Amino acid sequence: MMELLVSPNFWALTVAVPGFVLWMLTRRLEAWSHVAVQLGLAVETRGHFGVGKLEGIFDGAPIRAEQLVVRTGVQAVVVTRIEIRDCGRWPGGVSIAHPASDFERQGAEDRGPLIETGDPQFDAELRLRGSAGAALAMLGRDARQLILARMRMLGKGWLLRTPDGEGELVIHLECRGRVLSSERLGDAVRALRRMAAELSLGSRDVAQALADNARDDIAPVRRRNLATLVELYEPGSAEVRDACRRALEDDNVEMRLIAASVLRVEGCDVLDAILDDEKEDADRRIRALHLRLRGRIEDVAPALVRALESPCLPLRIEVITSIRLRHWAPARERLVTLAESAADAEALAIADAFAEIGDASTEPILLRWLAAEDADLRVAAARALAKVGTAASVEDLLALAGSLMPRPALRDAAREALRAIRSRLGPVDAGRLALVDLDEDAGSLSVAEDASGRVSLDLDGRRGSAP
C-alpha cells in the first residue's frame, strides 16, 4: 500500500483524471454557451460547470437541446437530443438515419420496418423506418433533397425521428455521446430547423400528402406513394379517386395499372391498351388481364380474344386458363386453331379448357395428344376425354387402361375416361362396345363375344356380354 502511495504514476493519475473531467466539462460549457449566444438561446447550468439544457426560440420555433442518459437494454448511453415542438405537424413513429450509424447497428428493428421511397439516391444513403404512410407523406421531392443534404453535412452519427406517443407536434435530432463542438451543435440546431419546416405536413393530412407525392418527378416514387395511398384509404375517397384519375394518364405503366385496379370501369380502356401492347412486359400484360376479367364477359371477351392472337406465350396461356372465356364462341374457335400448333405448355392449358367447354368436336385433337411425348399432356388429354370422348376414343383409351406400362396417373385417367364414356353412351347396339369395370389387380382386359357377335369387355375380372 505504501509503495502505491509513493508511486509517481499513482499521483499522476490522481491529478490527471479529475483534470481531464474538468477540462471536458469546461469545454462543453463553453461550446454550448457559444451556441446560445449565436442563436439567442438560454443555457441552463447544473453546478459550476455542468450544462443542463439549451432552450429558447430560434427562427420562430421553440428549441430545446439537452444531454440525456438513455437505457438500451442493460446499457446506459449518453444521447444528445435537439427538439423542436409546436411549430409544425409531423406524424409520429418515423426515423431517418445513416446506414452506418450506431442507431442502425443497434435497435433499428425497434423503430419499425425499413421503407423505400423509390428515390434511388435517398434510399442508398439513408435508412427510413416506421409507418410507410406517415414516412412517405413527409418526404416529397424538396424534403428528400433537403434531408439528404443536411444529413450528409451532419455526418453518420445523427438520427432524425418523430417519436410515438407525443402527438404530431414534435421532432427530434439525436446523436449518441456528448457534443463538445459549438460548430457541430450549432449546425445541428440549424439543420433541424430547416428539416422540421420541410417535413411538416402543415394543413394537409397523410392522404393528401401521399396524393401530392404521387406527382413526383421520379416514377418509382410516384408508384410507391400511389400504392400506399390505395392500400391505406378507401377507394371511394376523394384523394384516392383523384390521384388515380391523374395516374391513368401517367407514362409509367405501373401507375396506370394501380389506377385501373381502383377505378374499374374508368380504367378498362387503359387495361385493354396494355393487353394489346406487344412491347409491354408479359407480367404486366397478365396483371392487366386479371384486372380486366373483373368486368362483364360481353365487354371483356373481345380484348381477350385479341390476346389469344398475341405471340406472347405466357399471356396466351393465362387467357386460355380463364374459365369465363371458354364458353364464348369466338374464343372456342380460336382455341381450336391454336391447338393445331400448340407447344406442350399451351397444349396442356388448352386440354383443360376443352374439358371445361365439353365440346365433342375437340375429340380428334385430344386423341392426338393422347399419344404425345409429354406425360402431363397425355394425362390432361385423357381427363378431357372423360368429358368429351365418344366411342371413337375407346380403342386408344383401352390401350392405356389395360397396359402395365403407362404411369399410374395416366392409366387411372384412361380408366376414368372409359367409365365416363360408358355412362354417357348407355345401352349400345350390336357390334358396339359395352364397357364394364377395370380389373385393378390384373391391370388387363378380358374380351368376350356372344353368339350374336356383340362384344363385352370384362374390366374387373368378370366375363359377360352387352345387354
C-alpha positions in Angstrom: 0.0 0.0 0.0 2.8 2.4 0.9 4.6 1.5 -2.3 1.4 2.6 -4.2 1.2 5.9 -2.4 4.7 6.8 -3.1 4.5 5.8 -6.8 4.7 8.8 -9.2 2.2 7.1 -11.6 -0.4 7.0 -8.8 -0.2 10.7 -8.1 -0.1 11.5 -11.9 -3.4 9.6 -12.4 -4.9 11.1 -9.3 -4.3 14.6 -10.7 -4.9 13.7 -14.4 -8.3 12.1 -14.2 -10.1 14.9 -12.4 -8.2 17.4 -14.6 -9.4 15.7 -17.7 -13.0 15.6 -16.5 -12.8 19.3 -15.6 -11.4 20.1 -19.0 -14.3 18.2 -20.7 -16.9 20.0 -18.6 -15.4 23.4 -19.3 -15.1 22.7 -23.0 -18.7 21.6 -23.1 -20.0 24.6 -21.2 -18.0 26.9 -23.5 -19.4 25.3 -26.6 -23.0 25.3 -25.5 -22.7 28.9 -24.2 -21.2 30.0 -27.5 -24.1 28.4 -29.4 -26.6 30.0 -27.0 -25.2 33.5 -27.8 -25.2 32.8 -31.5 -28.7 31.6 -31.7 -30.3 33.7 -29.0 -30.9 30.8 -26.6 -30.5 30.4 -22.9 -28.2 27.9 -21.2 -29.4 26.2 -18.0 -26.4 25.0 -16.0 -26.0 22.4 -13.3 -23.4 23.2 -10.7 -20.4 25.3 -11.7 -19.6 23.5 -15.0 -22.5 21.2 -15.8 -24.8 22.0 -18.7 -28.4 21.1 -18.1 -30.0 22.2 -21.4 -30.1 24.8 -24.1 -33.6 26.3 -24.6 -35.3 29.2 -26.3 -36.9 30.4 -29.6 -34.8 30.1 -32.8 -36.2 31.3 -36.1 -39.7 31.2 -34.7 -39.5 27.7 -33.4 -39.2 26.5 -29.7 -35.9 24.7 -29.4 -34.5 22.6 -26.6 -31.2 20.8 -26.6 -30.0 18.5 -23.8 -27.9 15.5 -23.0 -29.7 12.5 -21.5 -28.8 9.1 -20.2 -30.9 6.6 -22.1 -31.1 2.9 -21.3 -30.9 0.4 -24.2 -31.4 -3.0 -22.6 -28.8 -3.3 -19.8 -26.6 -0.4 -21.1 -26.9 3.3 -20.3 -26.0 5.5 -23.2 -25.5 9.3 -23.3 -27.6 10.9 -26.0 -27.5 14.5 -27.2 -31.1 15.4 -28.3 -32.3 18.5 -30.0 -36.1 19.0 -30.1 -38.4 21.3 -32.0 -42.0 21.5 -30.8 -45.3 23.2 -31.6 -44.4 24.8 -35.0 -45.5 22.1 -37.4 -47.1 18.7 -37.8 -45.0 15.5 -38.1 -46.7 12.1 -38.0 -45.2 10.0 -35.2 -43.1 6.9 -35.4 -40.8 7.8 -38.3 -37.0 7.8 -38.2 -34.1 8.6 -40.7 -30.5 7.6 -40.1 -27.3 6.8 -41.9 -26.9 3.1 -42.6 -23.5 3.0 -40.7 -24.8 4.9 -37.6 -25.0 3.3 -34.2 -28.7 3.8 -34.4 -28.9 1.4 -37.4 -26.4 -1.1 -36.0 -28.3 -1.5 -32.7 -32.0 -1.5 -32.1 -33.1 -0.5 -35.6 -35.9 -3.1 -35.7 -37.5 -1.3 -32.7 -38.1 1.7 -34.9 -40.1 -0.3 -37.4 -39.6 -1.9 -40.8 -37.3 -0.4 -43.5 -39.1 1.7 -46.0 -38.0 2.6 -49.5 -39.2 5.8 -51.0 -38.4 4.9 -54.6 -35.8 7.6 -54.8 -32.6 5.6 -55.6 -30.2 8.2 -54.1 -32.1 8.8 -50.9 -32.7 5.0 -50.4 -29.0 4.3 -51.0 -27.7 6.9 -48.5 -30.3 6.9 -45.7 -32.4 4.4 -43.8 -36.1 5.3 -43.4 -38.1 3.3 -40.8 -41.6 3.4 -39.3 -45.1 3.7 -40.7 -45.0 3.7 -44.5 -47.9 6.1 -44.9 -46.5 8.7 -42.5 -42.9 8.4 -43.7 -43.8 8.7 -47.4 -46.2 11.5 -46.8 -43.5 13.7 -45.2 -40.9 13.0 -47.9 -41.9 14.9 -51.0 -39.2 15.9 -53.6 -37.9 19.0 -51.8 -38.0 17.3 -48.4 -35.9 14.4 -49.6 -33.3 16.6 -51.2 -33.0 18.8 -48.1 -32.9 15.9 -45.7 -30.2 14.2 -47.8 -28.1 17.3 -47.9 -28.4 18.1 -44.2 -27.8 14.5 -43.0 -24.7 14.4 -45.2 -23.5 17.6 -43.6 -24.1 16.4 -40.1 -22.4 13.1 -40.6 -23.4 9.5 -40.0 -23.9 9.8 -36.2 -27.3 11.5 -36.2 -30.8 10.2 -36.1 -33.8 12.3 -37.2 -37.1 11.0 -35.7 -40.7 11.8 -34.8 -41.4 10.0 -31.6 -44.5 7.9 -30.9 -47.0 8.9 -28.3 -46.3 12.7 -28.5 -49.0 13.7 -31.0 -47.8 15.3 -34.2 -46.1 18.4 -32.7 -42.6 17.3 -32.0 -39.5 16.3 -34.0 -36.1 15.2 -32.7 -32.5 15.1 -33.9 -30.3 12.9 -31.8 -26.7 11.5 -31.7 -25.0 9.2 -29.2 -22.4 10.8 -27.0 -21.7 14.3 -25.9 -21.4 17.2 -28.4 -18.4 19.3 -27.3 -18.1 21.4 -30.5 -20.0 24.6 -30.8 -19.8 24.4 -34.6 -21.3 20.9 -34.6 -24.0 21.8 -32.2 -24.9 25.0 -34.0 -25.1 23.2 -37.3 -27.4 20.5 -35.8 -29.8 23.1 -34.5 -29.9 25.0 -37.8 -30.3 21.7 -39.7 -33.2 20.5 -37.6 -35.0 23.8 -38.0 -34.7 23.6 -41.8 -35.7 19.9 -41.9 -38.6 20.4 -39.5 -40.0 23.1 -41.7 -39.7 21.0 -44.9 -41.1 17.8 -43.3 -44.1 19.3 -41.7 -47.4 18.4 -43.3 -48.9 21.8 -42.5 -52.7 21.7 -43.0 -52.6 18.5 -45.1 -53.4 15.1 -43.8 -51.4 12.0 -44.7 -53.8 11.0 -47.6 -53.4 14.5 -49.2 -49.7 14.4 -48.9 -49.4 10.9 -50.4 -51.6 12.1 -53.3 -49.4 15.1 -53.8 -46.3 12.9 -53.8 -47.9 10.7 -56.4 -47.0 13.5 -58.9 -43.2 13.3 -58.1 -40.7 13.5 -61.0 -39.3 10.1 -60.2 -41.6 7.3 -61.4 -40.8 4.7 -58.6 -41.6 7.5 -56.0 -44.9 8.2 -57.7 -45.7 4.5 -57.7 -44.7 4.0 -54.1 -46.9 6.8 -52.9 -49.9 5.9 -55.0 -49.8 2.3 -54.0 -49.6 3.3 -50.3 -52.5 5.7 -50.7 -54.6 3.0 -52.3 -53.6 0.5 -49.7 -54.4 2.7 -46.7 -57.5 4.6 -47.8 -61.0 3.8 -49.1 -61.3 3.5 -52.9 -64.2 5.9 -52.8 -62.3 8.7 -51.0 -61.7 11.9 -53.0 -57.9 11.7 -52.5 -57.7 8.2 -53.9 -60.0 8.7 -56.9 -58.5 12.0 -57.9 -55.0 10.6 -57.7 -55.9 7.5 -59.7 -57.6 9.5 -62.4 -54.4 11.5 -62.8 -52.4 8.3 -62.8 -54.4 6.8 -65.7 -52.6 9.4 -67.9 -49.2 8.6 -66.4 -46.4 7.5 -68.8 -45.5 4.8 -66.2 -47.4 1.6 -66.8 -47.3 0.6 -63.1 -49.1 3.8 -62.2 -51.8 3.1 -64.8 -52.2 -0.5 -63.5 -52.7 0.7 -59.9 -55.1 3.4 -61.0 -57.1 1.0 -63.2 -57.4 -1.5 -60.3 -59.2 1.1 -58.3 -61.3 2.9 -60.9 -62.5 -0.4 -62.6 -64.8 0.8 -65.4 -62.9 4.1 -65.9 -59.7 2.0 -66.3 -61.0 -0.5 -68.9 -59.6 1.3 -72.0 -56.2 1.6 -70.3 -56.1 -2.1 -69.4 -57.1 -3.0 -73.0 -54.2 -0.9 -74.3 -51.7 -2.6 -72.0 -53.1 -6.0 -73.1 -52.7 -5.1 -76.8 -49.2 -3.7 -76.4 -46.7 -6.3 -77.7 -43.8 -4.3 -76.5 -45.0 -4.4 -72.9 -43.7 -6.9 -70.3 -45.6 -10.2 -70.2 -46.2 -10.0 -66.4 -47.7 -6.5 -66.7 -50.0 -7.7 -69.5 -51.1 -10.6 -67.4 -51.8 -8.3 -64.5 -53.9 -6.2 -66.9 -55.7 -9.4 -67.9 -56.7 -10.3 -64.4 -57.9 -6.8 -63.7 -59.9 -6.9 -66.9 -61.5 -10.2 -66.0 -63.5 -8.4 -63.3 -65.8 -6.9 -65.9 -68.7 -8.4 -67.8 -67.8 -11.1 -70.3 -69.5 -9.2 -73.1 -67.2 -6.3 -72.5 -64.0 -8.3 -71.8 -64.1 -11.1 -74.3 -63.1 -9.1 -77.5 -59.9 -7.9 -75.8 -59.1 -11.4 -74.6 -59.7 -13.0 -78.0 -57.2 -10.4 -79.4 -54.8 -11.5 -76.6 -55.2 -15.1 -77.9 -53.7 -13.8 -81.2 -50.6 -12.5 -79.4 -47.2 -14.1 -80.0 -46.7 -13.8 -76.2 -47.0 -17.4 -75.0 -47.3 -16.7 -71.2 -50.2 -14.2 -72.0 -52.0 -16.7 -74.2 -51.7 -19.5 -71.6 -53.1 -17.1 -69.0 -56.0 -16.2 -71.2 -56.7 -19.9 -72.0 -57.0 -20.7 -68.3 -59.7 -18.1 -67.9 -62.8 -20.2 -67.3 -65.1 -17.2 -68.0 -63.8 -17.0 -71.6 -64.2 -20.7 -72.5 -67.9 -20.6 -73.2 -67.7 -17.6 -75.6 -67.9 -19.0 -79.2 -65.2 -16.8 -80.8 -62.8 -17.9 -78.0 -63.6 -21.6 -78.6 -62.9 -21.2 -82.3 -59.5 -19.6 -81.6 -58.6 -22.3 -79.1 -59.2 -25.0 -81.7 -56.9 -23.1 -84.1 -54.2 -22.7 -81.5 -54.4 -26.4 -80.7 -53.2 -27.3 -84.1 -49.7 -26.0 -83.4 -49.6 -25.5 -79.6 -46.5 -26.4 -77.7 -46.7 -28.6 -74.6 -47.4 -25.9 -72.0 -50.0 -24.2 -74.2 -51.5 -27.6 -75.2 -51.8 -28.5 -71.6 -53.9 -25.4 -70.9 -56.0 -25.9 -74.0 -56.7 -29.5 -73.0 -58.0 -28.3 -69.6 -60.1 -25.7 -71.4 -61.6 -28.3 -73.8 -62.6 -30.4 -70.7 -64.3 -27.3 -69.3 -66.1 -26.5 -72.6 -67.3 -30.1 -73.1 -67.4 -29.8 -76.9 -67.1 -33.3 -78.6 -65.7 -31.6 -81.7 -62.4 -31.3 -79.9 -62.1 -35.1 -79.6 -59.7 -35.6 -82.6 -57.2 -33.1 -81.1 -57.4 -34.8 -77.7 -56.8 -38.2 -79.2 -53.7 -36.9 -80.9 -52.4 -35.5 -77.6 -53.1 -38.9 -76.0 -50.1 -40.1 -77.9 -47.9 -37.1 -77.2 -44.4 -37.4 -75.7 -45.2 -35.1 -72.8 -46.6 -37.3 -70.0 -48.6 -34.4 -68.4 -50.2 -33.5 -71.7 -51.3 -37.2 -72.1 -52.9 -37.2 -68.7 -54.7 -33.9 -69.4 -56.0 -35.3 -72.7 -57.3 -38.4 -71.0 -59.1 -36.3 -68.4 -60.6 -34.1 -71.1 -61.8 -37.2 -73.0 -63.7 -38.1 -69.8 -65.8 -35.0 -70.5 -66.0 -35.0 -74.3 -65.0 -38.5 -75.5 -67.2 -40.7 -77.6 -67.0 -44.4 -78.8 -64.2 -43.2 -81.1 -61.9 -42.7 -78.1 -62.4 -46.1 -76.6 -59.8 -48.0 -78.5 -57.0 -45.6 -77.6 -58.1 -45.4 -74.0 -58.3 -49.2 -73.7 -54.7 -49.5 -74.8 -53.7 -47.2 -71.9 -56.1 -48.5 -69.4 -55.1 -52.1 -69.8 -51.4 -51.6 -70.1 -48.9 -52.0 -67.3 -46.5 -49.6 -69.0 -48.1 -46.1 -68.5 -47.5 -44.3 -65.3 -50.4 -44.7 -62.8 -51.7 -41.2 -63.3 -52.2 -41.8 -67.0 -53.7 -45.3 -66.5 -56.1 -44.0 -63.9 -57.2 -41.1 -66.1 -57.8 -43.5 -69.0 -59.9 -45.8 -66.9 -62.0 -42.8 -65.6 -62.5 -41.7 -69.1 -63.7 -45.1 -70.2 -66.2 -45.2 -67.3 -67.4 -41.7 -68.1 -67.9 -42.6 -71.8 -69.8 -45.7 -70.9 -72.2 -43.7 -68.6 -72.9 -41.3 -71.5 -73.4 -43.9 -74.2 -75.8 -46.1 -72.2 -77.1 -49.4 -74.0 -75.2 -50.0 -77.2 -76.3 -51.7 -80.4 -74.9 -55.0 -81.6 -71.3 -54.8 -82.6 -70.6 -51.8 -80.3 -68.7 -52.0 -77.1 -70.2 -52.5 -73.7 -67.8 -51.4 -71.1 -67.7 -52.9 -67.6 -65.1 -52.1 -64.9 -61.4 -52.4 -64.9 -59.7 -55.2 -63.1 -57.5 -53.1 -60.8 -55.4 -56.2 -59.7 -54.9 -57.7 -63.1 -54.3 -54.5 -64.9 -55.6 -56.1 -68.2 -58.7 -56.5 -70.2 -60.9 -59.6 -70.8 -62.8 -59.7 -74.1 -65.8 -62.0 -74.8 -68.1 -62.3 -77.8 -71.6 -63.8 -77.6 -73.5 -65.7 -80.3 -74.9 -62.5 -81.8 -71.4 -61.1 -82.3 -71.7 -58.4 -79.5 -68.5 -57.8 -77.6 -68.3 -57.4 -73.9 -65.2 -56.2 -72.1 -64.9 -57.7 -68.6 -62.8 -54.9 -67.0 -62.9 -56.2 -63.4 -62.3 -59.9 -64.0 -65.9 -61.0 -64.9 -67.0 -62.2 -68.3 -70.3 -61.0 -69.7 -72.0 -59.6 -72.7 -73.6 -56.3 -73.6 -77.3 -56.1 -72.9 
